[in-house]
């Protein structure tokens, strides 16, 4: 009967579970038996339900961790009992993403245990001793990384034997001047630093007399000459001195031709008059060339020649400024004549100008100007220069009826004649 009753009870529970899990205000609280459902029911206020389990019979809760298998959230710094559940430590715990105390401790422990890198690495020194006592090896030159010079045993010396001292390196001066006792032989090169200024050499002496401690200075051919001033040695009165050179040149002596060794002589303006024995000037001494020989004959009048005379420019001015280049190049004007048979005064101007001259309206390069008098009966001017009037660039002319140097008023036509003699 008991088995039948249990079977009926199980059947009733299964039917109730299958038909409806939600119970509204049950009179008797359900027993601790869970029911498996793939999807949990939705409860409303005042309803109760069976406990829920998964398909393996494990109790399912709605907590965020623990029994449900998920991670449990623990307040930072809270005490937690150590259990068997594994907890992966945080890789880098920070204040913004704090881990539990256990996770933090695990992260610290894991960070302090680094893996040994591949290859040969020295991580410490281990002394292996397989006996009951520790063996100690005596240090040698090889184990100390030292070099042993020479062999044998050092003998104890009561007194150091006298020998030559060899100095290798730099010797610093301890006293000034250096003090040595006895004789020391030095091998090699010693650099001595000056301790006093000037240097003091023991012994001293008197100038001009040999004595212990006198320093001899010897120079070489390429060194700068040493000037010694004999402050304590005075030359006797009227001491004669033979001068071999003046300004690096041997002076000239006696009579003869002047040269680089002849001193310059200046005669004062108030010097007493003296006579100079001067030779008569010749063509050679005057650096002149004599053309022809004989005596110049007195001529009563010049002898006419057929060539070499002056060139003459002749013009009858028109009603213009009559500008023209007489000679395009350097030359000289020796004479000029101008005649006028009108009642109008005209003017003539000469310029130092060449090809392209058109400067009657400018006073630039103006050399000479004159008035041509006016007269219906005829009047004029005539000027000449025995040595000539020079024109370095060219000889040009203007003839106008205006007075100003820049005037270009037309000359009086058919009333003027102008002649210019030039070379």
C-alpha positions as CSV (number, residue, x, y, z in Angstrom):
1,X,0.0,0.0,0.0
2,X,2.9,2.4,0.8
3,X,4.4,1.7,-2.6
4,X,1.1,2.4,-4.3
5,X,0.6,5.6,-2.4
6,X,4.2,6.9,-3.3
7,X,3.5,6.1,-6.9
8,X,0.3,7.9,-6.9
9,X,2.0,10.9,-5.3
10,X,4.8,11.0,-7.8
11,X,2.3,10.7,-10.6
12,X,0.3,13.6,-9.2
13,X,3.4,15.8,-8.8
14,X,4.5,15.1,-12.4
15,X,1.1,15.9,-13.7
16,X,1.0,19.1,-11.7
17,X,4.5,20.0,-12.9
18,X,3.7,19.3,-16.4
19,X,0.4,21.1,-16.4
20,X,1.1,24.2,-14.3
21,X,4.1,25.1,-12.2
22,X,2.6,28.4,-10.9
23,X,0.5,28.0,-7.8
24,X,-1.5,30.9,-6.4
25,X,-1.4,31.1,-2.6
26,X,-0.8,27.4,-1.9
27,X,-2.2,26.3,1.5
28,X,0.7,24.1,2.1
29,X,4.2,25.3,1.1
30,X,5.7,23.0,-1.6
31,X,8.3,20.5,-0.6
32,X,12.0,21.0,-1.6
33,X,11.7,19.3,-4.9
34,X,12.9,21.0,-8.1
35,X,11.3,20.9,-11.5
36,X,13.1,21.1,-14.8
37,X,11.7,23.5,-17.4
38,X,13.6,24.8,-20.4
39,X,12.1,28.3,-20.0
40,X,11.3,29.7,-16.5
41,X,7.7,30.9,-15.9
42,X,6.8,34.6,-15.4
43,X,5.4,35.2,-11.9
44,X,3.1,37.9,-10.7
45,X,2.5,39.4,-7.3
46,X,1.5,36.8,-4.7
47,X,2.4,33.7,-6.9
48,X,4.7,30.8,-5.9
49,X,6.5,28.2,-7.9
50,X,8.5,25.0,-7.7
51,X,12.3,25.1,-7.4
52,X,13.9,25.0,-10.8
53,X,16.8,22.7,-11.8
54,X,18.7,22.0,-15.0
55,X,18.6,18.7,-17.0
56,X,21.3,17.3,-14.7
57,X,19.4,17.9,-11.5
58,X,21.5,20.9,-10.4
59,X,19.6,23.6,-8.6
60,X,19.3,26.8,-10.7
61,X,19.2,30.2,-8.9
62,X,18.8,33.7,-10.2
63,X,21.8,35.0,-8.2
64,X,24.6,36.8,-10.1
65,X,27.3,34.4,-8.9
66,X,28.0,31.4,-6.7
67,X,25.6,28.6,-7.1
68,X,24.7,29.6,-10.6
69,X,28.2,29.1,-11.8
70,X,29.0,32.7,-12.7
71,X,31.5,35.1,-11.2
72,X,30.8,36.5,-7.7
73,X,31.1,40.2,-7.3
74,X,32.9,41.0,-4.0
75,X,33.5,44.5,-2.7
76,X,37.0,45.8,-3.0
77,X,38.9,44.9,0.2
78,X,36.3,42.5,1.5
79,X,37.5,39.3,3.3
80,X,36.9,36.1,1.3
81,X,37.4,32.6,2.5
82,X,39.7,30.6,0.2
83,X,37.9,27.8,-1.5
84,X,38.6,25.3,-4.3
85,X,37.0,27.4,-7.1
86,X,39.7,28.8,-9.4
87,X,39.8,32.5,-10.0
88,X,41.7,33.9,-13.0
89,X,43.7,36.9,-11.8
90,X,43.4,40.3,-13.5
91,X,46.2,40.9,-16.0
92,X,46.8,44.5,-14.8
93,X,44.7,45.5,-11.8
94,X,43.9,49.2,-11.8
95,X,41.8,51.6,-9.6
96,X,39.4,51.9,-12.5
97,X,39.0,48.1,-12.8
98,X,39.6,46.8,-9.3
99,X,39.9,43.0,-8.8
100,X,39.2,41.1,-5.7
101,X,41.9,40.7,-3.1
102,X,42.5,37.1,-4.1
103,X,42.8,38.0,-7.8
104,X,45.1,40.9,-7.0
105,X,47.4,38.7,-4.9
106,X,47.4,36.1,-7.8
107,X,48.3,38.9,-10.3
108,X,51.2,40.1,-8.1
109,X,52.5,36.6,-7.6
110,X,52.3,35.8,-11.3
111,X,54.1,39.1,-12.3
112,X,57.0,38.2,-9.9
113,X,57.6,34.8,-11.5
114,X,59.0,35.3,-14.9
115,X,59.8,32.5,-17.3
116,X,63.5,31.7,-17.9
117,X,64.4,32.9,-21.5
118,X,65.6,30.4,-24.1
119,X,69.4,29.8,-24.4
120,X,72.2,29.9,-21.9
121,X,71.4,32.3,-19.0
122,X,73.2,32.8,-15.7
123,X,70.6,33.2,-12.9
124,X,72.8,32.6,-10.0
125,X,75.7,30.6,-8.7
126,X,75.4,27.2,-7.0
127,X,78.2,25.5,-5.2
128,X,77.8,21.7,-5.3
129,X,79.6,19.8,-2.5
130,X,79.3,16.0,-2.5
131,X,81.4,15.5,0.6
132,X,80.9,16.1,4.2
133,X,83.3,19.1,4.1
134,X,83.5,22.2,1.8
135,X,86.6,22.3,-0.5
136,X,88.2,25.7,-0.8
137,X,90.6,26.3,-3.8
138,X,93.5,28.6,-3.3
139,X,93.5,31.8,-5.5
140,X,95.9,31.8,-8.4
141,X,97.1,34.4,-10.9
142,X,94.7,32.9,-13.5
143,X,91.7,32.9,-11.1
144,X,92.5,36.5,-10.0
145,X,93.0,37.6,-13.6
146,X,96.4,38.9,-12.6
147,X,99.9,38.8,-14.2
148,X,102.8,37.6,-12.2
149,X,106.1,39.2,-13.2
150,X,109.2,37.1,-12.4
151,X,109.6,34.0,-10.2
152,X,111.3,33.1,-7.0
153,X,111.1,34.3,-3.4
154,X,111.5,37.9,-2.3
155,X,114.5,38.2,0.0
156,X,114.4,40.6,2.9
157,X,117.0,43.4,2.4
158,X,118.4,45.2,5.4
159,X,119.6,48.1,3.2
160,X,118.8,48.9,-0.4
161,X,121.9,48.5,-2.6
162,X,123.0,51.7,-4.4
163,X,121.9,51.5,-8.0
164,X,120.6,53.6,-10.9
165,X,117.1,54.7,-10.4
166,X,114.9,54.5,-13.5
167,X,111.9,56.7,-13.6
168,X,108.9,55.7,-15.8
169,X,106.0,58.1,-15.9
170,X,105.6,61.6,-14.5
171,X,107.6,63.0,-11.6
172,X,105.9,65.8,-9.8
173,X,108.0,68.5,-8.1
174,X,107.7,68.4,-4.3
175,X,109.8,71.4,-3.4
176,X,110.9,74.6,-5.3
177,X,113.7,74.5,-6.3
178,X,114.2,70.7,-6.4
179,X,116.4,69.3,-3.6
180,X,118.4,66.2,-4.2
181,X,120.9,64.5,-1.9
182,X,123.8,62.8,-3.5
183,X,124.0,61.8,-7.2
184,X,121.0,60.4,-9.0
185,X,121.2,59.0,-12.5
186,X,118.1,59.5,-14.6
187,X,117.3,57.4,-17.7
188,X,114.8,58.7,-20.2
189,X,113.2,62.1,-20.6
190,X,112.1,64.3,-17.7
191,X,109.7,67.2,-18.2
192,X,110.4,70.0,-15.6
193,X,107.7,72.5,-14.7
194,X,108.8,76.0,-13.8
195,X,108.3,76.7,-10.1
196,X,109.6,80.3,-9.9
197,X,109.7,83.2,-12.4
198,X,112.5,83.8,-13.4
199,X,114.1,80.4,-12.9
200,X,116.7,80.3,-10.1
201,X,119.9,78.4,-10.7
202,X,121.8,77.5,-7.5
203,X,125.3,79.1,-7.4
204,X,124.7,82.4,-9.1
205,X,127.6,84.5,-10.5
206,X,128.7,87.9,-11.8
207,X,128.0,89.1,-15.3
208,X,131.1,88.8,-17.5
209,X,132.8,86.3,-15.2
210,X,132.5,82.5,-15.4
211,X,131.1,80.9,-12.3
212,X,129.2,77.9,-11.0
213,X,125.5,78.3,-11.8
214,X,126.0,80.5,-14.8
215,X,123.5,79.5,-17.6
216,X,124.7,79.4,-21.2
217,X,122.1,80.1,-23.8
218,X,122.8,78.7,-27.3
219,X,120.5,79.4,-30.2
220,X,120.0,77.9,-33.6
221,X,120.3,79.4,-37.1
222,X,116.5,79.7,-37.6
223,X,115.6,81.3,-34.3
224,X,114.8,85.0,-33.8
225,X,117.8,87.1,-33.0
226,X,118.3,87.9,-29.3
227,X,118.8,91.6,-28.6
228,X,121.1,92.2,-25.7
229,X,121.2,95.8,-24.4
230,X,124.5,96.6,-22.5
231,X,122.8,98.7,-19.8
232,X,125.8,98.5,-17.5
233,X,128.4,99.0,-20.3
234,X,128.9,102.5,-21.7
235,X,130.9,103.4,-24.8
236,X,133.9,105.6,-24.2
237,X,133.6,109.2,-25.2
238,X,134.1,109.9,-29.0
239,X,134.1,106.2,-29.6
240,X,134.7,105.5,-33.3
241,X,132.3,103.1,-35.1
242,X,132.9,101.6,-38.5
243,X,129.6,101.4,-40.4
244,X,129.6,98.6,-42.9
245,X,126.0,99.1,-44.2
246,X,123.3,101.8,-44.2
247,X,119.8,100.4,-44.7
248,X,121.3,97.1,-45.6
249,X,123.4,98.6,-48.4
250,X,127.2,99.3,-48.3
251,X,127.7,103.1,-48.6
252,X,129.5,104.5,-51.6
253,X,132.8,106.3,-50.9
254,X,134.9,108.7,-52.9
255,X,134.0,110.3,-56.3
256,X,131.9,108.4,-58.9
257,X,128.5,107.7,-60.2
258,X,125.7,107.7,-57.7
259,X,123.9,104.5,-56.7
260,X,121.7,102.8,-54.0
261,X,124.5,103.3,-51.5
262,X,124.7,107.0,-51.9
263,X,123.1,108.9,-49.0
264,X,120.5,111.6,-49.9
265,X,121.7,115.1,-49.4
266,X,119.4,118.0,-48.8
267,X,120.6,121.6,-49.2
268,X,118.9,124.2,-46.9
269,X,117.3,127.2,-48.5
270,X,119.4,129.5,-46.3
271,X,122.6,127.7,-47.1
272,X,125.7,129.8,-47.9
273,X,126.1,130.0,-51.7
274,X,128.7,127.6,-53.2
275,X,130.1,126.9,-56.6
276,X,129.2,123.8,-58.5
277,X,131.6,122.4,-61.0
278,X,129.2,121.7,-63.8
279,X,130.2,120.3,-67.2
280,X,128.8,121.9,-70.4
281,X,125.6,120.4,-71.5
282,X,125.7,118.2,-74.6
283,X,123.1,116.4,-76.6
284,X,123.9,113.2,-74.7
285,X,123.6,114.8,-71.3
286,X,120.4,116.6,-72.3
287,X,119.0,113.3,-73.7
288,X,118.3,115.2,-76.9
289,X,118.6,114.3,-80.6
290,X,120.5,116.8,-82.9
291,X,119.1,116.7,-86.5
292,X,121.7,117.7,-89.1
293,X,125.1,119.4,-88.5
294,X,126.6,122.7,-89.2
295,X,125.9,126.4,-88.3
296,X,122.5,128.0,-88.6
297,X,122.6,130.8,-91.2
298,X,120.7,134.0,-90.6
299,X,117.8,134.2,-92.9
300,X,116.4,137.5,-94.1
301,X,113.0,136.0,-94.8
302,X,111.4,132.6,-94.5
303,X,111.9,130.2,-97.4
304,X,108.6,129.3,-99.1
305,X,107.7,125.5,-99.3
306,X,105.2,123.7,-101.4
307,X,103.6,121.5,-98.6
308,X,102.7,121.4,-95.0
309,X,100.5,124.5,-94.8
310,X,97.1,125.0,-93.0
311,X,93.8,123.6,-94.2
312,X,91.1,126.2,-94.8
313,X,87.3,125.9,-94.3
314,X,85.4,128.5,-96.3
315,X,81.6,129.1,-96.1
316,X,79.0,131.7,-97.3
317,X,76.4,131.3,-94.5
318,X,72.8,130.6,-95.4
319,X,69.6,131.5,-93.6
320,X,70.1,128.8,-90.8
321,X,72.4,128.3,-87.8
322,X,75.0,126.9,-90.2
323,X,76.2,124.2,-87.8
324,X,78.8,121.9,-89.4
325,X,81.8,119.7,-88.4
326,X,84.9,121.2,-89.9
327,X,87.2,118.3,-88.7
328,X,86.0,115.0,-87.1
329,X,89.0,114.5,-84.8
330,X,91.6,116.4,-82.8
331,X,93.0,119.5,-84.3
332,X,94.0,123.1,-83.9
333,X,92.6,126.4,-85.3
334,X,95.3,129.0,-86.2
335,X,93.2,131.7,-87.8
336,X,89.6,132.8,-88.5
337,X,88.2,135.6,-90.7
338,X,84.5,136.7,-91.0
339,X,83.1,139.5,-93.2
340,X,79.6,141.1,-93.3
341,X,78.1,143.6,-95.9
342,X,74.6,143.7,-94.3
343,X,73.2,146.0,-91.7
344,X,72.5,143.1,-89.3
345,X,75.1,142.0,-86.8
346,X,75.9,138.2,-86.9
347,X,77.8,135.9,-84.5
348,X,80.3,133.0,-85.0
349,X,81.0,130.2,-82.4
350,X,83.6,127.3,-82.4
351,X,82.9,124.0,-80.5
352,X,85.1,121.1,-79.4
353,X,82.7,118.5,-81.0
354,X,82.9,115.9,-83.7
355,X,80.5,113.8,-85.9
356,X,76.9,114.2,-84.9
357,X,77.3,117.8,-83.7
358,X,74.0,119.7,-83.5
359,X,74.7,121.8,-80.5
360,X,74.0,125.4,-81.5
361,X,71.2,125.4,-78.9
362,X,73.6,124.3,-76.2
363,X,76.7,125.9,-74.6
364,X,78.3,122.5,-74.0
365,X,81.8,122.2,-75.5
366,X,81.8,125.9,-76.6
367,X,85.4,127.0,-77.0
368,X,85.4,130.4,-78.8
369,X,82.8,133.0,-80.0
370,X,83.0,136.5,-81.7
371,X,80.8,139.2,-83.1
372,X,80.8,139.8,-86.9
373,X,80.3,143.6,-87.3
374,X,77.6,144.9,-89.7
375,X,78.0,147.4,-92.5
376,X,76.4,147.7,-95.9
377,X,79.9,148.9,-97.1
378,X,81.5,145.8,-95.7
379,X,82.9,145.0,-92.2
380,X,84.4,142.1,-90.4
381,X,87.0,140.5,-88.0
382,X,90.3,138.6,-88.2
383,X,91.8,136.6,-85.4
384,X,94.9,134.3,-85.4
385,X,96.9,132.1,-83.0
386,X,100.6,131.3,-83.7
387,X,100.6,128.3,-81.5
388,X,97.1,127.3,-82.5
389,X,93.9,126.9,-80.4
390,X,93.5,123.2,-79.5
391,X,90.4,121.1,-80.0
392,X,90.8,117.6,-78.5
393,X,87.6,115.9,-80.0
394,X,86.8,117.8,-83.2
395,X,86.4,121.3,-84.7
396,X,82.7,122.4,-85.3
397,X,81.2,125.8,-86.1
398,X,77.8,127.7,-85.8
399,X,76.9,131.1,-87.4
400,X,73.7,132.8,-86.3
401,X,72.2,136.3,-86.0
402,X,71.4,135.9,-82.3
403,X,73.7,136.9,-79.4
404,X,73.0,134.2,-76.8
405,X,75.3,131.2,-76.6
406,X,72.4,128.9,-77.2
407,X,70.8,131.0,-79.9
408,X,69.8,129.3,-83.2
409,X,68.3,132.4,-85.1
410,X,69.1,132.2,-88.8
411,X,72.2,134.1,-90.1
412,X,71.8,136.8,-92.7
413,X,71.7,135.1,-96.0
414,X,73.9,136.3,-99.0
415,X,75.8,138.8,-96.8
416,X,78.5,136.8,-94.9
417,X,81.9,135.1,-95.7
418,X,83.8,133.0,-93.1
419,X,87.3,131.4,-93.5
420,X,88.8,129.1,-90.8
421,X,92.5,128.0,-91.0
422,X,93.1,124.8,-89.1
423,X,95.4,121.8,-88.9
